[in-house]
Amino acid sequence: MAGILWLVGTPIGNLGDLTDRARATLASADVIAAEDTRRTGRLLASIGLQPRPPLVSYFEGNERERTVELVERLRGGAQVVLVTDGGMPGVSDPGYRIVRAAAEHDIEVRVVPGPSAALAALVVSGLPTDRFAFEGFVSKKPGERARRLADLRHDDRTLVFFESPRRVLALLDAVLDAMGDRRVALARELTKRHEEVLRGRVSEVLGRLGDATLKGEVVLVVEGANETAGVDLEASLAEARSLVAAGVRKRDAARTVAERRGVSANDLYTRLIG
């Protein structure tokens, strides 16, 4: 009889968020596949799990090969638990491949729900939660990032992004250019001692951050497009043209008006040069 693949959510910061069911599932595993075995080892030690089930690494670099190995163990009857460094497996973390492979081999897959940085940030953002889209990490490359954000500028759902603390200022600048001065919530270190949520327009959050060097995981929640965007763009275009007539460079005029009116600076600039 085949075993079961268990997807277990683990804390994103506060160890108190590990559920009793997650503890029991970890304790009963024949093998635990972990994104970082050292980090998971510390988690198991912190909850006093002895003897500790065997750990194997399961990360982006070995995901394909390890999936084949783990599926064979599952077919042999093993109870395999998959965890990541924090949150739910498969959400911007390894997991999709082994779930698909298990399903293809008619192996049962069960989930032990746990913390999620994306959902935690969404519900504390103060932005609409009835419809949302999770975008994960956008490209590090400015051109690809700008194109992706431009594709999303008419999406009326609340948007959720992950970002490195080193690139969050660049992401905010790109959102301002592509989508305008929308309402956002920047959440970092969720559930940890220094948890912080900055809410406001993109320009306001940029102003509050200044040149600060952020630490810890960052989630950016962005307001969806609104129905008045078309009307606002025409009025904003007229204002931008007035600035250009007064001698302001077109790019600077577009960005100035975008920050004031909450429209896309790129859309304004395109109309100005068209």
C-alpha positions as CSV (number, residue, x, y, z in Angstrom):
1,M,0.0,0.0,0.0
2,A,1.3,3.5,-0.9
3,G,2.1,6.0,1.8
4,I,0.9,9.5,2.1
5,L,2.5,12.8,1.2
6,W,1.8,15.4,3.9
7,L,2.1,19.1,3.2
8,V,2.7,20.8,6.5
9,G,2.6,24.6,7.1
10,T,5.3,25.8,9.5
11,P,5.7,29.2,11.3
12,I,6.8,32.2,9.4
13,G,8.3,33.7,12.5
14,N,6.5,32.9,15.7
15,L,7.0,29.2,16.9
16,G,3.7,29.5,18.8
17,D,1.9,29.3,15.4
18,L,2.9,25.6,14.9
19,T,-0.3,23.6,15.4
20,D,-0.7,20.5,17.5
21,R,-1.7,18.6,14.3
22,A,1.5,19.8,12.6
23,R,3.6,18.6,15.5
24,A,1.9,15.2,15.5
25,T,2.4,14.9,11.7
26,L,6.0,15.8,11.9
27,A,6.5,13.2,14.7
28,S,4.9,10.4,12.7
29,A,6.9,11.0,9.5
30,D,9.2,8.3,8.0
31,V,11.1,11.1,6.3
32,I,10.8,14.9,6.3
33,A,11.7,16.7,3.1
34,A,12.8,20.2,4.0
35,E,13.8,23.3,2.0
36,D,16.7,23.9,4.5
37,T,17.4,20.9,6.7
38,R,19.4,23.0,9.2
39,R,16.5,25.4,9.7
40,T,14.0,22.6,10.0
41,G,16.3,20.8,12.4
42,R,16.2,23.8,14.7
43,L,12.4,23.8,14.5
44,L,12.2,20.2,15.5
45,A,14.7,20.7,18.3
46,S,12.7,23.7,19.6
47,I,9.6,21.6,19.9
48,G,11.5,18.8,21.6
49,L,10.9,16.2,18.9
50,Q,13.0,13.2,19.8
51,P,13.9,10.9,18.3
52,R,13.9,13.1,15.2
53,P,12.7,11.6,11.9
54,P,15.3,11.6,9.1
55,L,15.6,14.8,7.1
56,V,16.4,15.2,3.4
57,S,16.8,18.4,1.5
58,Y,14.2,19.5,-1.0
59,F,14.9,22.8,-2.6
60,E,14.9,24.4,-6.1
61,G,18.3,23.0,-7.0
62,N,17.4,19.3,-6.4
63,E,13.6,19.4,-6.7
64,R,13.4,17.3,-9.9
65,E,15.8,14.5,-8.8
66,R,14.5,14.4,-5.2
67,T,10.9,14.2,-6.4
68,V,11.7,10.9,-8.2
69,E,13.3,9.5,-5.0
70,L,10.5,10.6,-2.7
71,V,7.8,9.2,-4.9
72,E,9.5,5.8,-4.9
73,R,9.5,6.0,-1.1
74,L,5.9,6.9,-1.1
75,R,5.0,4.0,-3.4
76,G,6.8,1.8,-0.9
77,G,4.5,2.9,1.9
78,A,6.5,5.7,3.5
79,Q,4.9,8.7,5.2
80,V,6.6,11.7,3.7
81,V,6.2,15.2,5.2
82,L,7.1,18.2,3.1
83,V,7.9,21.5,4.8
84,T,9.6,24.8,3.7
85,D,11.5,27.4,5.6
86,G,8.2,29.0,6.7
87,G,4.6,29.0,5.5
88,M,2.8,26.6,3.2
89,P,4.8,24.3,0.8
90,G,4.3,25.2,-2.8
91,V,3.5,28.9,-2.3
92,S,6.6,30.6,-3.9
93,D,8.5,27.6,-2.4
94,P,9.2,24.0,-3.5
95,G,6.2,21.6,-3.5
96,Y,4.3,21.8,-6.8
97,R,6.4,19.1,-8.5
98,I,6.1,16.4,-5.9
99,V,2.3,17.1,-5.5
100,R,1.8,16.7,-9.2
101,A,4.0,13.5,-9.3
102,A,2.1,12.0,-6.3
103,A,-1.2,12.7,-8.0
104,E,0.0,11.1,-11.2
105,H,0.9,7.9,-9.3
106,D,-2.5,7.9,-7.3
107,I,-0.6,8.6,-4.1
108,E,-2.7,10.3,-1.4
109,V,-1.8,13.9,-0.6
110,R,-3.0,15.5,2.6
111,V,-2.5,19.1,3.9
112,V,-2.0,20.4,7.4
113,P,-2.7,24.1,7.0
114,G,-0.6,26.6,8.7
115,P,0.8,30.2,8.5
116,S,1.0,32.0,5.2
117,A,2.8,35.3,4.8
118,A,0.7,36.2,1.7
119,L,-2.6,35.8,3.5
120,A,-1.4,37.3,6.8
121,A,-0.3,40.5,4.9
122,L,-3.5,40.6,2.9
123,V,-5.8,40.5,5.9
124,V,-3.9,43.2,7.8
125,S,-3.5,45.4,4.8
126,G,-6.7,47.3,5.1
127,L,-7.3,46.7,1.4
128,P,-10.2,44.7,-0.1
129,T,-9.9,41.0,0.5
130,D,-12.9,39.6,-1.4
131,R,-10.9,39.2,-4.6
132,F,-7.1,39.1,-4.8
133,A,-4.2,37.7,-6.9
134,F,-0.9,36.4,-5.6
135,E,2.0,37.4,-7.8
136,G,4.9,36.1,-5.8
137,F,8.3,37.5,-6.7
138,V,8.4,39.7,-9.7
139,S,11.6,39.7,-11.9
140,K,14.7,41.4,-10.6
141,K,15.3,42.8,-14.1
142,P,13.8,46.3,-14.4
143,G,12.5,45.8,-17.9
144,E,10.7,42.5,-17.1
145,R,9.4,43.9,-13.8
146,A,8.0,47.0,-15.6
147,R,6.3,44.9,-18.2
148,R,4.7,42.6,-15.7
149,L,3.4,45.5,-13.6
150,A,2.1,47.2,-16.8
151,D,0.2,44.0,-17.6
152,L,-1.5,44.1,-14.1
153,R,-2.4,47.8,-14.1
154,H,-6.0,47.2,-15.2
155,D,-6.5,44.3,-12.8
156,D,-9.2,45.3,-10.2
157,R,-8.2,42.6,-7.7
158,T,-5.9,43.4,-4.7
159,L,-2.4,42.2,-5.7
160,V,0.0,40.5,-3.3
161,F,3.8,40.4,-4.0
162,F,6.8,39.0,-2.2
163,E,10.0,40.9,-2.4
164,S,13.6,40.9,-1.1
165,P,14.1,43.7,1.5
166,R,17.0,44.9,-0.8
167,R,14.7,45.5,-3.7
168,V,11.5,46.7,-2.1
169,L,12.2,50.4,-2.9
170,A,12.8,49.5,-6.5
171,L,9.5,47.6,-6.5
172,L,7.6,50.5,-5.0
173,D,9.1,52.9,-7.6
174,A,8.1,50.5,-10.4
175,V,4.5,50.2,-9.0
176,L,4.3,54.0,-8.9
177,D,5.4,54.2,-12.6
178,A,3.2,51.4,-13.9
179,M,0.1,51.7,-11.7
180,G,0.1,55.2,-10.2
181,D,0.0,56.3,-6.6
182,R,-2.3,53.6,-5.3
183,R,-2.9,52.5,-1.8
184,V,-0.5,49.9,-0.6
185,A,0.5,48.0,2.6
186,L,4.1,47.0,3.1
187,A,4.3,44.2,5.7
188,R,7.5,42.9,7.1
189,E,8.6,40.5,9.9
190,L,5.1,39.3,10.3
191,T,4.4,37.5,13.6
192,K,7.9,38.4,14.8
193,R,9.0,40.8,17.5
194,H,9.6,43.7,15.0
195,E,6.4,43.2,13.0
196,E,5.6,46.3,11.0
197,V,2.9,47.3,8.5
198,L,3.1,50.6,6.6
199,R,-0.1,51.7,4.9
200,G,-0.7,54.6,2.6
201,R,-0.2,55.7,-1.0
202,V,3.0,54.4,-2.7
203,S,4.6,57.9,-2.5
204,E,3.8,58.1,1.2
205,V,5.3,54.7,2.0
206,L,8.4,55.6,-0.1
207,G,8.7,58.8,1.9
208,R,8.4,57.0,5.2
209,L,11.0,54.5,4.2
210,G,13.5,57.0,2.9
211,D,16.9,55.4,2.4
212,A,16.2,52.8,5.2
213,T,17.8,49.4,4.9
214,L,15.0,46.9,5.6
215,K,15.5,43.5,7.1
216,G,13.4,40.4,7.1
217,E,10.7,39.0,4.7
218,V,8.6,41.6,2.9
219,V,5.1,41.4,1.5
220,L,3.7,44.2,-0.6
221,V,-0.1,44.4,-1.0
222,V,-1.3,46.7,-3.8
223,E,-4.8,48.2,-4.3
224,G,-6.5,47.0,-7.5
225,A,-7.4,49.2,-10.4
226,N,-10.5,51.4,-9.9
227,E,-13.3,52.3,-12.3
228,T,-12.5,56.0,-12.5
229,A,-8.9,55.4,-13.8
230,G,-9.9,56.4,-17.4
231,V,-11.4,59.7,-16.3
232,D,-8.5,60.4,-14.0
233,L,-6.0,59.8,-16.7
234,E,-7.6,62.4,-19.0
235,A,-7.6,65.0,-16.3
236,S,-4.1,64.1,-15.3
237,L,-2.9,64.3,-18.9
238,A,-4.2,67.8,-19.1
239,E,-2.3,68.7,-15.9
240,A,0.9,67.1,-17.2
241,R,0.7,68.9,-20.5
242,S,0.5,72.2,-18.5
243,L,3.6,71.3,-16.7
244,V,5.4,70.5,-19.9
245,A,4.3,73.8,-21.4
246,A,5.8,75.5,-18.4
247,G,9.2,73.8,-19.1
248,V,9.1,70.6,-17.1
249,R,10.6,67.5,-18.7
250,K,7.9,65.1,-19.9
251,R,9.1,62.2,-17.7
252,D,9.2,64.5,-14.6
253,A,5.8,66.0,-15.4
254,A,4.3,62.5,-15.7
255,R,5.7,61.3,-12.4
256,T,4.8,64.5,-10.6
257,V,1.1,64.3,-11.7
258,A,1.0,60.5,-11.1
259,E,2.1,60.9,-7.5
260,R,-0.6,63.6,-7.0
261,R,-3.5,61.9,-8.8
262,G,-2.8,58.2,-8.3
263,V,-2.5,57.3,-12.0
264,S,0.2,55.5,-14.0
265,A,3.2,57.6,-14.7
266,N,4.1,55.3,-17.6
267,D,0.6,55.8,-19.1
268,L,0.9,59.6,-18.8
269,Y,4.4,59.6,-20.3
270,T,3.3,57.5,-23.2
271,R,0.4,59.8,-23.9
272,L,2.7,62.9,-23.6
273,I,5.1,61.6,-26.2
274,G,2.5,60.1,-28.5
